Amino acid sequence: MDVNPEIIGFVAGGLSSALFIPQIIKILKEKSAEEISLVTCIIGLVSSGLWLWYGIKQGHISMMVTNSISVVATAVLIVLKLIYNKEKN
């Protein structure tokens, strides 16, 4: 069976992007991001940004779409971490 690589890319990237959604929901519900590592989020943001750049350079639409979602989701995590850290202090 011949599967279009872009379909595999969308599924893989979509699952990777979806990892952040439950964490964002949990933070918003609990109003706490204490358990979130800022360093991990920054590494994730840089990693997703680089994969996005690579996808743009290679013309891979699946990498562009899914890594754009990951960049936004990771940026949201960082913002929530900073907001809730500030509120705690």
PyMOL Python script that loads the backbone (N, CA, C, O; Angstrom):
from pymol import cmd

cmd.read_pdbstr("""\
ATOM      1  N   MET A   1       0.852  -1.179   0.000  1.00  0.00           N
ATOM      2  CA  MET A   1       0.000   0.000   0.000  1.00  0.00           C
ATOM      3  C   MET A   1       0.898   1.243   0.000  1.00  0.00           C
ATOM      4  O   MET A   1       1.827   1.356   0.800  1.00  0.00           O
ATOM      5  N   ASP A   2       0.604   2.152  -0.898  1.00  0.00           N
ATOM      6  CA  ASP A   2       1.384   3.379  -1.026  1.00  0.00           C
ATOM      7  C   ASP A   2       0.653   4.523  -0.327  1.00  0.00           C
ATOM      8  O   ASP A   2      -0.432   4.924  -0.749  1.00  0.00           O
ATOM      9  N   VAL A   3       1.249   5.040   0.736  1.00  0.00           N
ATOM     10  CA  VAL A   3       0.652   6.132   1.498  1.00  0.00           C
ATOM     11  C   VAL A   3       1.425   7.406   1.208  1.00  0.00           C
ATOM     12  O   VAL A   3       2.656   7.420   1.220  1.00  0.00           O
ATOM     13  N   ASN A   4       0.696   8.458   0.951  1.00  0.00           N
ATOM     14  CA  ASN A   4       1.310   9.764   0.704  1.00  0.00           C
ATOM     15  C   ASN A   4       2.075  10.192   1.954  1.00  0.00           C
ATOM     16  O   ASN A   4       1.504  10.221   3.044  1.00  0.00           O
ATOM     17  N   PRO A   5       3.363  10.527   1.811  1.00  0.00           N
ATOM     18  CA  PRO A   5       4.156  10.936   2.973  1.00  0.00           C
ATOM     19  C   PRO A   5       3.589  12.158   3.697  1.00  0.00           C
ATOM     20  O   PRO A   5       3.784  12.292   4.905  1.00  0.00           O
ATOM     21  N   GLU A   6       2.901  13.044   2.997  1.00  0.00           N
ATOM     22  CA  GLU A   6       2.310  14.213   3.648  1.00  0.00           C
ATOM     23  C   GLU A   6       1.211  13.791   4.627  1.00  0.00           C
ATOM     24  O   GLU A   6       1.018  14.436   5.658  1.00  0.00           O
ATOM     25  N   ILE A   7       0.495  12.718   4.310  1.00  0.00           N
ATOM     26  CA  ILE A   7      -0.541  12.219   5.231  1.00  0.00           C
ATOM     27  C   ILE A   7       0.118  11.724   6.510  1.00  0.00           C
ATOM     28  O   ILE A   7      -0.344  12.026   7.611  1.00  0.00           O
ATOM     29  N   ILE A   8       1.189  10.970   6.364  1.00  0.00           N
ATOM     30  CA  ILE A   8       1.936  10.495   7.535  1.00  0.00           C
ATOM     31  C   ILE A   8       2.459  11.695   8.324  1.00  0.00           C
ATOM     32  O   ILE A   8       2.400  11.702   9.553  1.00  0.00           O
ATOM     33  N   GLY A   9       2.968  12.707   7.623  1.00  0.00           N
ATOM     34  CA  GLY A   9       3.469  13.916   8.274  1.00  0.00           C
ATOM     35  C   GLY A   9       2.375  14.638   9.050  1.00  0.00           C
ATOM     36  O   GLY A   9       2.611  15.104  10.164  1.00  0.00           O
ATOM     37  N   PHE A  10       1.177  14.734   8.469  1.00  0.00           N
ATOM     38  CA  PHE A  10       0.070  15.389   9.171  1.00  0.00           C
ATOM     39  C   PHE A  10      -0.344  14.616  10.418  1.00  0.00           C
ATOM     40  O   PHE A  10      -0.608  15.214  11.461  1.00  0.00           O
ATOM     41  N   VAL A  11      -0.402  13.302  10.318  1.00  0.00           N
ATOM     42  CA  VAL A  11      -0.790  12.486  11.470  1.00  0.00           C
ATOM     43  C   VAL A  11       0.267  12.590  12.571  1.00  0.00           C
ATOM     44  O   VAL A  11      -0.068  12.835  13.730  1.00  0.00           O
ATOM     45  N   ALA A  12       1.527  12.408  12.219  1.00  0.00           N
ATOM     46  CA  ALA A  12       2.616  12.477  13.204  1.00  0.00           C
ATOM     47  C   ALA A  12       2.705  13.871  13.819  1.00  0.00           C
ATOM     48  O   ALA A  12       2.780  14.010  15.040  1.00  0.00           O
ATOM     49  N   GLY A  13       2.696  14.878  12.995  1.00  0.00           N
ATOM     50  CA  GLY A  13       2.778  16.249  13.490  1.00  0.00           C
ATOM     51  C   GLY A  13       1.559  16.656  14.286  1.00  0.00           C
ATOM     52  O   GLY A  13       1.667  17.383  15.274  1.00  0.00           O
ATOM     53  N   GLY A  14       0.398  16.189  13.860  1.00  0.00           N
ATOM     54  CA  GLY A  14      -0.834  16.481  14.593  1.00  0.00           C
ATOM     55  C   GLY A  14      -0.819  15.892  15.990  1.00  0.00           C
ATOM     56  O   GLY A  14      -1.242  16.535  16.951  1.00  0.00           O
ATOM     57  N   LEU A  15      -0.330  14.668  16.100  1.00  0.00           N
ATOM     58  CA  LEU A  15      -0.220  14.036  17.417  1.00  0.00           C
ATOM     59  C   LEU A  15       0.781  14.781  18.292  1.00  0.00           C
ATOM     60  O   LEU A  15       0.539  14.983  19.481  1.00  0.00           O
ATOM     61  N   SER A  16       1.900  15.186  17.709  1.00  0.00           N
ATOM     62  CA  SER A  16       2.901  15.948  18.471  1.00  0.00           C
ATOM     63  C   SER A  16       2.334  17.284  18.935  1.00  0.00           C
ATOM     64  O   SER A  16       2.570  17.700  20.069  1.00  0.00           O
ATOM     65  N   SER A  17       1.597  17.946  18.075  1.00  0.00           N
ATOM     66  CA  SER A  17       0.982  19.229  18.436  1.00  0.00           C
ATOM     67  C   SER A  17      -0.082  19.054  19.504  1.00  0.00           C
ATOM     68  O   SER A  17      -0.231  19.905  20.381  1.00  0.00           O
ATOM     69  N   ALA A  18      -0.817  17.964  19.436  1.00  0.00           N
ATOM     70  CA  ALA A  18      -1.908  17.705  20.384  1.00  0.00           C
ATOM     71  C   ALA A  18      -1.399  17.455  21.803  1.00  0.00           C
ATOM     72  O   ALA A  18      -2.165  17.558  22.761  1.00  0.00           O
ATOM     73  N   LEU A  19      -0.125  17.130  21.945  1.00  0.00           N
ATOM     74  CA  LEU A  19       0.448  16.893  23.276  1.00  0.00           C
ATOM     75  C   LEU A  19       0.270  18.087  24.207  1.00  0.00           C
ATOM     76  O   LEU A  19       0.132  17.917  25.418  1.00  0.00           O
ATOM     77  N   PHE A  20       0.271  19.280  23.652  1.00  0.00           N
ATOM     78  CA  PHE A  20       0.226  20.495  24.463  1.00  0.00           C
ATOM     79  C   PHE A  20      -1.176  20.862  24.930  1.00  0.00           C
ATOM     80  O   PHE A  20      -1.328  21.529  25.954  1.00  0.00           O
ATOM     81  N   ILE A  21      -2.189  20.445  24.209  1.00  0.00           N
ATOM     82  CA  ILE A  21      -3.564  20.864  24.488  1.00  0.00           C
ATOM     83  C   ILE A  21      -4.028  20.443  25.886  1.00  0.00           C
ATOM     84  O   ILE A  21      -4.539  21.288  26.621  1.00  0.00           O
ATOM     85  N   PRO A  22      -3.872  19.168  26.289  1.00  0.00           N
ATOM     86  CA  PRO A  22      -4.297  18.801  27.650  1.00  0.00           C
ATOM     87  C   PRO A  22      -3.568  19.581  28.741  1.00  0.00           C
ATOM     88  O   PRO A  22      -4.155  19.900  29.775  1.00  0.00           O
ATOM     89  N   GLN A  23      -2.294  19.890  28.514  1.00  0.00           N
ATOM     90  CA  GLN A  23      -1.526  20.640  29.503  1.00  0.00           C
ATOM     91  C   GLN A  23      -2.041  22.065  29.618  1.00  0.00           C
ATOM     92  O   GLN A  23      -2.158  22.596  30.723  1.00  0.00           O
ATOM     93  N   ILE A  24      -2.351  22.691  28.486  1.00  0.00           N
ATOM     94  CA  ILE A  24      -2.901  24.046  28.495  1.00  0.00           C
ATOM     95  C   ILE A  24      -4.231  24.072  29.225  1.00  0.00           C
ATOM     96  O   ILE A  24      -4.480  24.967  30.033  1.00  0.00           O
ATOM     97  N   ILE A  25      -5.087  23.100  28.948  1.00  0.00           N
ATOM     98  CA  ILE A  25      -6.403  23.019  29.614  1.00  0.00           C
ATOM     99  C   ILE A  25      -6.223  22.841  31.115  1.00  0.00           C
ATOM    100  O   ILE A  25      -6.910  23.492  31.903  1.00  0.00           O
ATOM    101  N   LYS A  26      -5.308  21.967  31.518  1.00  0.00           N
ATOM    102  CA  LYS A  26      -5.050  21.722  32.942  1.00  0.00           C
ATOM    103  C   LYS A  26      -4.589  22.994  33.645  1.00  0.00           C
ATOM    104  O   LYS A  26      -5.054  23.306  34.741  1.00  0.00           O
ATOM    105  N   ILE A  27      -3.681  23.722  33.018  1.00  0.00           N
ATOM    106  CA  ILE A  27      -3.176  24.964  33.611  1.00  0.00           C
ATOM    107  C   ILE A  27      -4.301  25.976  33.771  1.00  0.00           C
ATOM    108  O   ILE A  27      -4.415  26.622  34.812  1.00  0.00           O
ATOM    109  N   LEU A  28      -5.126  26.113  32.751  1.00  0.00           N
ATOM    110  CA  LEU A  28      -6.225  27.074  32.813  1.00  0.00           C
ATOM    111  C   LEU A  28      -7.243  26.697  33.888  1.00  0.00           C
ATOM    112  O   LEU A  28      -7.760  27.570  34.585  1.00  0.00           O
ATOM    113  N   LYS A  29      -7.533  25.405  34.025  1.00  0.00           N
ATOM    114  CA  LYS A  29      -8.483  24.956  35.048  1.00  0.00           C
ATOM    115  C   LYS A  29      -7.938  25.159  36.456  1.00  0.00           C
ATOM    116  O   LYS A  29      -8.648  25.640  37.340  1.00  0.00           O
ATOM    117  N   GLU A  30      -6.682  24.793  36.660  1.00  0.00           N
ATOM    118  CA  GLU A  30      -6.080  24.844  37.998  1.00  0.00           C
ATOM    119  C   GLU A  30      -5.489  26.211  38.330  1.00  0.00           C
ATOM    120  O   GLU A  30      -5.144  26.475  39.482  1.00  0.00           O
ATOM    121  N   LYS A  31      -5.374  27.069  37.341  1.00  0.00           N
ATOM    122  CA  LYS A  31      -4.771  28.398  37.532  1.00  0.00           C
ATOM    123  C   LYS A  31      -3.362  28.278  38.132  1.00  0.00           C
ATOM    124  O   LYS A  31      -2.954  29.083  38.970  1.00  0.00           O
ATOM    125  N   SER A  32      -2.638  27.259  37.682  1.00  0.00           N
ATOM    126  CA  SER A  32      -1.291  27.021  38.171  1.00  0.00           C
ATOM    127  C   SER A  32      -0.459  26.359  37.076  1.00  0.00           C
ATOM    128  O   SER A  32      -0.916  25.444  36.390  1.00  0.00           O
ATOM    129  N   ALA A  33       0.769  26.844  36.932  1.00  0.00           N
ATOM    130  CA  ALA A  33       1.703  26.246  35.975  1.00  0.00           C
ATOM    131  C   ALA A  33       2.994  25.861  36.675  1.00  0.00           C
ATOM    132  O   ALA A  33       4.056  25.779  36.058  1.00  0.00           O
ATOM    133  N   GLU A  34       2.882  25.628  37.967  1.00  0.00           N
ATOM    134  CA  GLU A  34       4.059  25.346  38.786  1.00  0.00           C
ATOM    135  C   GLU A  34       4.835  24.128  38.290  1.00  0.00           C
ATOM    136  O   GLU A  34       6.065  24.104  38.344  1.00  0.00           O
ATOM    137  N   GLU A  35       4.109  23.115  37.804  1.00  0.00           N
ATOM    138  CA  GLU A  35       4.777  21.884  37.392  1.00  0.00           C
ATOM    139  C   GLU A  35       5.391  21.970  35.998  1.00  0.00           C
ATOM    140  O   GLU A  35       6.039  21.024  35.552  1.00  0.00           O
ATOM    141  N   ILE A  36       5.198  23.076  35.315  1.00  0.00           N
ATOM    142  CA  ILE A  36       5.727  23.249  33.962  1.00  0.00           C
ATOM    143  C   ILE A  36       7.159  23.786  34.030  1.00  0.00           C
ATOM    144  O   ILE A  36       7.442  24.742  34.753  1.00  0.00           O
ATOM    145  N   SER A  37       8.040  23.167  33.278  1.00  0.00           N
ATOM    146  CA  SER A  37       9.432  23.616  33.209  1.00  0.00           C
ATOM    147  C   SER A  37       9.565  24.656  32.107  1.00  0.00           C
ATOM    148  O   SER A  37       9.304  24.372  30.938  1.00  0.00           O
ATOM    149  N   LEU A  38       9.969  25.855  32.482  1.00  0.00           N
ATOM    150  CA  LEU A  38      10.161  26.924  31.508  1.00  0.00           C
ATOM    151  C   LEU A  38      11.258  26.557  30.505  1.00  0.00           C
ATOM    152  O   LEU A  38      11.127  26.837  29.314  1.00  0.00           O
ATOM    153  N   VAL A  39      12.320  25.941  30.974  1.00  0.00           N
ATOM    154  CA  VAL A  39      13.422  25.545  30.094  1.00  0.00           C
ATOM    155  C   VAL A  39      12.931  24.538  29.053  1.00  0.00           C
ATOM    156  O   VAL A  39      13.284  24.640  27.878  1.00  0.00           O
ATOM    157  N   THR A  40      12.129  23.580  29.473  1.00  0.00           N
ATOM    158  CA  THR A  40      11.581  22.596  28.543  1.00  0.00           C
ATOM    159  C   THR A  40      10.717  23.271  27.490  1.00  0.00           C
ATOM    160  O   THR A  40      10.790  22.930  26.309  1.00  0.00           O
ATOM    161  N   CYS A  41       9.899  24.228  27.913  1.00  0.00           N
ATOM    162  CA  CYS A  41       9.048  24.959  26.971  1.00  0.00           C
ATOM    163  C   CYS A  41       9.880  25.751  25.972  1.00  0.00           C
ATOM    164  O   CYS A  41       9.559  25.781  24.784  1.00  0.00           O
ATOM    165  N   ILE A  42      10.928  26.381  26.434  1.00  0.00           N
ATOM    166  CA  ILE A  42      11.790  27.158  25.540  1.00  0.00           C
ATOM    167  C   ILE A  42      12.480  26.244  24.532  1.00  0.00           C
ATOM    168  O   ILE A  42      12.560  26.570  23.348  1.00  0.00           O
ATOM    169  N   ILE A  43      12.974  25.110  24.998  1.00  0.00           N
ATOM    170  CA  ILE A  43      13.593  24.137  24.085  1.00  0.00           C
ATOM    171  C   ILE A  43      12.563  23.663  23.061  1.00  0.00           C
ATOM    172  O   ILE A  43      12.876  23.542  21.877  1.00  0.00           O
ATOM    173  N   GLY A  44      11.340  23.394  23.509  1.00  0.00           N
ATOM    174  CA  GLY A  44      10.268  22.971  22.599  1.00  0.00           C
ATOM    175  C   GLY A  44       9.938  24.040  21.575  1.00  0.00           C
ATOM    176  O   GLY A  44       9.702  23.736  20.406  1.00  0.00           O
ATOM    177  N   LEU A  45       9.922  25.302  22.015  1.00  0.00           N
ATOM    178  CA  LEU A  45       9.628  26.406  21.102  1.00  0.00           C
ATOM    179  C   LEU A  45      10.719  26.528  20.028  1.00  0.00           C
ATOM    180  O   LEU A  45      10.422  26.677  18.843  1.00  0.00           O
ATOM    181  N   VAL A  46      11.968  26.463  20.459  1.00  0.00           N
ATOM    182  CA  VAL A  46      13.081  26.539  19.502  1.00  0.00           C
ATOM    183  C   VAL A  46      13.052  25.344  18.548  1.00  0.00           C
ATOM    184  O   VAL A  46      13.242  25.506  17.343  1.00  0.00           O
ATOM    185  N   SER A  47      12.817  24.156  19.084  1.00  0.00           N
ATOM    186  CA  SER A  47      12.763  22.955  18.261  1.00  0.00           C
ATOM    187  C   SER A  47      11.650  23.046  17.215  1.00  0.00           C
ATOM    188  O   SER A  47      11.881  22.793  16.032  1.00  0.00           O
ATOM    189  N   SER A  48      10.445  23.408  17.653  1.00  0.00           N
ATOM    190  CA  SER A  48       9.326  23.531  16.717  1.00  0.00           C
ATOM    191  C   SER A  48       9.581  24.630  15.693  1.00  0.00           C
ATOM    192  O   SER A  48       9.234  24.490  14.521  1.00  0.00           O
ATOM    193  N   GLY A  49      10.190  25.723  16.143  1.00  0.00           N
ATOM    194  CA  GLY A  49      10.520  26.807  15.221  1.00  0.00           C
ATOM    195  C   GLY A  49      11.496  26.366  14.149  1.00  0.00           C
ATOM    196  O   GLY A  49      11.357  26.730  12.981  1.00  0.00           O
ATOM    197  N   LEU A  50      12.490  25.576  14.554  1.00  0.00           N
ATOM    198  CA  LEU A  50      13.464  25.076  13.582  1.00  0.00           C
ATOM    199  C   LEU A  50      12.826  24.075  12.616  1.00  0.00           C
ATOM    200  O   LEU A  50      13.117  24.093  11.420  1.00  0.00           O
ATOM    201  N   TRP A  51      11.955  23.201  13.136  1.00  0.00           N
ATOM    202  CA  TRP A  51      11.248  22.268  12.260  1.00  0.00           C
ATOM    203  C   TRP A  51      10.328  23.007  11.295  1.00  0.00           C
ATOM    204  O   TRP A  51      10.180  22.610  10.140  1.00  0.00           O
ATOM    205  N   LEU A  52       9.714  24.082  11.776  1.00  0.00           N
ATOM    206  CA  LEU A  52       8.871  24.912  10.909  1.00  0.00           C
ATOM    207  C   LEU A  52       9.720  25.515   9.787  1.00  0.00           C
ATOM    208  O   LEU A  52       9.339  25.462   8.617  1.00  0.00           O
ATOM    209  N   TRP A  53      10.856  26.078  10.146  1.00  0.00           N
ATOM    210  CA  TRP A  53      11.762  26.662   9.156  1.00  0.00           C
ATOM    211  C   TRP A  53      12.202  25.604   8.134  1.00  0.00           C
ATOM    212  O   TRP A  53      12.213  25.856   6.929  1.00  0.00           O
ATOM    213  N   TYR A  54      12.560  24.432   8.632  1.00  0.00           N
ATOM    214  CA  TYR A  54      12.956  23.330   7.748  1.00  0.00           C
ATOM    215  C   TYR A  54      11.813  22.973   6.800  1.00  0.00           C
ATOM    216  O   TYR A  54      12.019  22.797   5.599  1.00  0.00           O
ATOM    217  N   GLY A  55      10.604  22.870   7.356  1.00  0.00           N
ATOM    218  CA  GLY A  55       9.444  22.542   6.530  1.00  0.00           C
ATOM    219  C   GLY A  55       9.194  23.577   5.448  1.00  0.00           C
ATOM    220  O   GLY A  55       8.848  23.229   4.319  1.00  0.00           O
ATOM    221  N   ILE A  56       9.370  24.850   5.790  1.00  0.00           N
ATOM    222  CA  ILE A  56       9.205  25.925   4.809  1.00  0.00           C
ATOM    223  C   ILE A  56      10.255  25.791   3.716  1.00  0.00           C
ATOM    224  O   ILE A  56       9.941  25.866   2.528  1.00  0.00           O
ATOM    225  N   LYS A  57      11.519  25.588   4.131  1.00  0.00           N
ATOM    226  CA  LYS A  57      12.618  25.468   3.164  1.00  0.00           C
ATOM    227  C   LYS A  57      12.442  24.264   2.230  1.00  0.00           C
ATOM    228  O   LYS A  57      12.803  24.322   1.055  1.00  0.00           O
ATOM    229  N   GLN A  58      11.880  23.168   2.774  1.00  0.00           N
ATOM    230  CA  GLN A  58      11.711  21.950   1.981  1.00  0.00           C
ATOM    231  C   GLN A  58      10.362  21.906   1.255  1.00  0.00           C
ATOM    232  O   GLN A  58      10.138  21.047   0.402  1.00  0.00           O
ATOM    233  N   GLY A  59       9.467  22.835   1.599  1.00  0.00           N
ATOM    234  CA  GLY A  59       8.153  22.866   0.959  1.00  0.00           C
ATOM    235  C   GLY A  59       7.207  21.778   1.438  1.00  0.00           C
ATOM    236  O   GLY A  59       6.319  21.354   0.698  1.00  0.00           O
ATOM    237  N   HIS A  60       7.395  21.320   2.683  1.00  0.00           N
ATOM    238  CA  HIS A  60       6.539  20.275   3.247  1.00  0.00           C
ATOM    239  C   HIS A  60       5.377  20.922   4.002  1.00  0.00           C
ATOM    240  O   HIS A  60       5.544  21.426   5.113  1.00  0.00           O
ATOM    241  N   ILE A  61       4.219  20.897   3.388  1.00  0.00           N
ATOM    242  CA  ILE A  61       3.062  21.551   3.976  1.00  0.00           C
ATOM    243  C   ILE A  61       2.707  20.957   5.340  1.00  0.00           C
ATOM    244  O   ILE A  61       2.303  21.688   6.245  1.00  0.00           O
ATOM    245  N   SER A  62       2.851  19.651   5.492  1.00  0.00           N
ATOM    246  CA  SER A  62       2.517  19.028   6.781  1.00  0.00           C
ATOM    247  C   SER A  62       3.421  19.556   7.891  1.00  0.00           C
ATOM    248  O   SER A  62       2.955  19.802   9.003  1.00  0.00           O
ATOM    249  N   MET A  63       4.696  19.729   7.602  1.00  0.00           N
ATOM    250  CA  MET A  63       5.622  20.258   8.608  1.00  0.00           C
ATOM    251  C   MET A  63       5.322  21.717   8.916  1.00  0.00           C
ATOM    252  O   MET A  63       5.447  22.155  10.060  1.00  0.00           O
ATOM    253  N   MET A  64       4.930  22.460   7.904  1.00  0.00           N
ATOM    254  CA  MET A  64       4.613  23.871   8.116  1.00  0.00           C
ATOM    255  C   MET A  64       3.376  24.027   9.002  1.00  0.00           C
ATOM    256  O   MET A  64       3.374  24.825   9.940  1.00  0.00           O
ATOM    257  N   VAL A  65       2.339  23.271   8.704  1.00  0.00           N
ATOM    258  CA  VAL A  65       1.080  23.392   9.451  1.00  0.00           C
ATOM    259  C   VAL A  65       1.248  22.891  10.882  1.00  0.00           C
ATOM    260  O   VAL A  65       0.912  23.600  11.830  1.00  0.00           O
ATOM    261  N   THR A  66       1.760  21.685  11.041  1.00  0.00           N
ATOM    262  CA  THR A  66       1.820  21.098  12.382  1.00  0.00           C
ATOM    263  C   THR A  66       2.829  21.810  13.279  1.00  0.00           C
ATOM    264  O   THR A  66       2.591  21.957  14.478  1.00  0.00           O
ATOM    265  N   ASN A  67       3.936  22.247  12.722  1.00  0.00           N
ATOM    266  CA  ASN A  67       4.909  22.951  13.557  1.00  0.00           C
ATOM    267  C   ASN A  67       4.475  24.379  13.856  1.00  0.00           C
ATOM    268  O   ASN A  67       4.887  24.947  14.867  1.00  0.00           O
ATOM    269  N   SER A  68       3.657  24.964  13.003  1.00  0.00           N
ATOM    270  CA  SER A  68       3.062  26.265  13.328  1.00  0.00           C
ATOM    271  C   SER A  68       2.164  26.120  14.551  1.00  0.00           C
ATOM    272  O   SER A  68       2.182  26.964  15.446  1.00  0.00           O
ATOM    273  N   ILE A  69       1.382  25.049  14.584  1.00  0.00           N
ATOM    274  CA  ILE A  69       0.510  24.774  15.737  1.00  0.00           C
ATOM    275  C   ILE A  69       1.361  24.554  16.984  1.00  0.00           C
ATOM    276  O   ILE A  69       1.042  25.069  18.055  1.00  0.00           O
ATOM    277  N   SER A  70       2.435  23.794  16.846  1.00  0.00           N
ATOM    278  CA  SER A  70       3.313  23.528  17.990  1.00  0.00           C
ATOM    279  C   SER A  70       3.964  24.800  18.514  1.00  0.00           C
ATOM    280  O   SER A  70       4.076  24.985  19.726  1.00  0.00           O
ATOM    281  N   VAL A  71       4.394  25.677  17.615  1.00  0.00           N
ATOM    282  CA  VAL A  71       5.005  26.943  18.029  1.00  0.00           C
ATOM    283  C   VAL A  71       3.991  27.763  18.829  1.00  0.00           C
ATOM    284  O   VAL A  71       4.316  28.295  19.890  1.00  0.00           O
ATOM    285  N   VAL A  72       2.771  27.861  18.321  1.00  0.00           N
ATOM    286  CA  VAL A  72       1.736  28.635  19.018  1.00  0.00           C
ATOM    287  C   VAL A  72       1.413  28.005  20.370  1.00  0.00           C
ATOM    288  O   VAL A  72       1.345  28.708  21.379  1.00  0.00           O
ATOM    289  N   ALA A  73       1.214  26.686  20.400  1.00  0.00           N
ATOM    290  CA  ALA A  73       0.866  26.010  21.653  1.00  0.00           C
ATOM    291  C   ALA A  73       1.981  26.141  22.690  1.00  0.00           C
ATOM    292  O   ALA A  73       1.708  26.361  23.870  1.00  0.00           O
ATOM    293  N   THR A  74       3.224  26.008  22.256  1.00  0.00           N
ATOM    294  CA  THR A  74       4.339  26.139  23.190  1.00  0.00           C
ATOM    295  C   THR A  74       4.466  27.584  23.678  1.00  0.00           C
ATOM    296  O   THR A  74       4.778  27.822  24.844  1.00  0.00           O
ATOM    297  N   ALA A  75       4.229  28.529  22.798  1.00  0.00           N
ATOM    298  CA  ALA A  75       4.245  29.936  23.205  1.00  0.00           C
ATOM    299  C   ALA A  75       3.147  30.210  24.229  1.00  0.00           C
ATOM    300  O   ALA A  75       3.363  30.961  25.180  1.00  0.00           O
ATOM    301  N   VAL A  76       1.978  29.611  24.046  1.00  0.00           N
ATOM    302  CA  VAL A  76       0.887  29.752  25.022  1.00  0.00           C
ATOM    303  C   VAL A  76       1.317  29.186  26.370  1.00  0.00           C
ATOM    304  O   VAL A  76       1.071  29.802  27.406  1.00  0.00           O
ATOM    305  N   LEU A  77       1.952  28.025  26.367  1.00  0.00           N
ATOM    306  CA  LEU A  77       2.450  27.438  27.620  1.00  0.00           C
ATOM    307  C   LEU A  77       3.431  28.376  28.317  1.00  0.00           C
ATOM    308  O   LEU A  77       3.365  28.551  29.534  1.00  0.00           O
ATOM    309  N   ILE A  78       4.331  28.974  27.560  1.00  0.00           N
ATOM    310  CA  ILE A  78       5.308  29.896  28.147  1.00  0.00           C
ATOM    311  C   ILE A  78       4.608  31.103  28.750  1.00  0.00           C
ATOM    312  O   ILE A  78       4.932  31.518  29.862  1.00  0.00           O
ATOM    313  N   VAL A  79       3.654  31.665  28.028  1.00  0.00           N
ATOM    314  CA  VAL A  79       2.918  32.822  28.531  1.00  0.00           C
ATOM    315  C   VAL A  79       2.164  32.458  29.811  1.00  0.00           C
ATOM    316  O   VAL A  79       2.195  33.210  30.785  1.00  0.00           O
ATOM    317  N   LEU A  80       1.485  31.299  29.808  1.00  0.00           N
ATOM    318  CA  LEU A  80       0.765  30.864  31.013  1.00  0.00           C
ATOM    319  C   LEU A  80       1.718  30.648  32.180  1.00  0.00           C
ATOM    320  O   LEU A  80       1.410  31.014  33.315  1.00  0.00           O
ATOM    321  N   LYS A  81       2.862  30.060  31.907  1.00  0.00           N
ATOM    322  CA  LYS A  81       3.871  29.853  32.958  1.00  0.00           C
ATOM    323  C   LYS A  81       4.295  31.192  33.550  1.00  0.00           C
ATOM    324  O   LYS A  81       4.367  31.334  34.771  1.00  0.00           O
ATOM    325  N   LEU A  82       4.572  32.163  32.707  1.00  0.00           N
ATOM    326  CA  LEU A  82       4.998  33.472  33.189  1.00  0.00           C
ATOM    327  C   LEU A  82       3.873  34.200  33.942  1.00  0.00           C
ATOM    328  O   LEU A  82       4.125  34.845  34.960  1.00  0.00           O
ATOM    329  N   ILE A  83       2.649  34.096  33.448  1.00  0.00           N
ATOM    330  CA  ILE A  83       1.510  34.731  34.130  1.00  0.00           C
ATOM    331  C   ILE A  83       1.312  34.145  35.513  1.00  0.00           C
ATOM    332  O   ILE A  83       1.206  34.880  36.495  1.00  0.00           O
ATOM    333  N   TYR A  84       1.262  32.815  35.596  1.00  0.00           N
ATOM    334  CA  TYR A  84       0.982  32.184  36.886  1.00  0.00           C
ATOM    335  C   TYR A  84       2.163  32.259  37.846  1.00  0.00           C
ATOM    336  O   TYR A  84       1.965  32.234  39.061  1.00  0.00           O
ATOM    337  N   ASN A  85       3.385  32.350  37.328  1.00  0.00           N
ATOM    338  CA  ASN A  85       4.547  32.582  38.202  1.00  0.00           C
ATOM    339  C   ASN A  85       4.469  33.974  38.804  1.00  0.00           C
ATOM    340  O   ASN A  85       4.760  34.161  39.985  1.00  0.00           O
ATOM    341  N   LYS A  86       4.074  34.953  37.992  1.00  0.00           N
ATOM    342  CA  LYS A  86       3.970  36.336  38.455  1.00  0.00           C
ATOM    343  C   LYS A  86       2.868  36.457  39.513  1.00  0.00           C
ATOM    344  O   LYS A  86       3.045  37.148  40.516  1.00  0.00           O
ATOM    345  N   GLU A  87       1.729  35.784  39.290  1.00  0.00           N
ATOM    346  CA  GLU A  87       0.610  35.830  40.234  1.00  0.00           C
ATOM    347  C   GLU A  87       0.989  35.195  41.575  1.00  0.00           C
ATOM    348  O   GLU A  87       0.522  35.625  42.630  1.00  0.00           O
ATOM    349  N   LYS A  88       1.839  34.168  41.518  1.00  0.00           N
ATOM    350  CA  LYS A  88       2.249  33.463  42.726  1.00  0.00           C
ATOM    351  C   LYS A  88       3.156  34.323  43.593  1.00  0.00           C
ATOM    352  O   LYS A  88       3.105  34.247  44.820  1.00  0.00           O
ATOM    353  N   ASN A  89       3.982  35.138  42.957  1.00  0.00           N
ATOM    354  CA  ASN A  89       4.950  35.984  43.694  1.00  0.00           C
ATOM    355  C   ASN A  89       4.357  37.272  44.164  1.00  0.00           C
ATOM    356  O   ASN A  89       5.045  38.076  44.792  1.00  0.00           O
TER     357      ASN A  89
END
""", "prot")
cmd.dss("prot")
cmd.show_as("cartoon", "prot")
cmd.util.cbc("prot")
cmd.orient("prot")
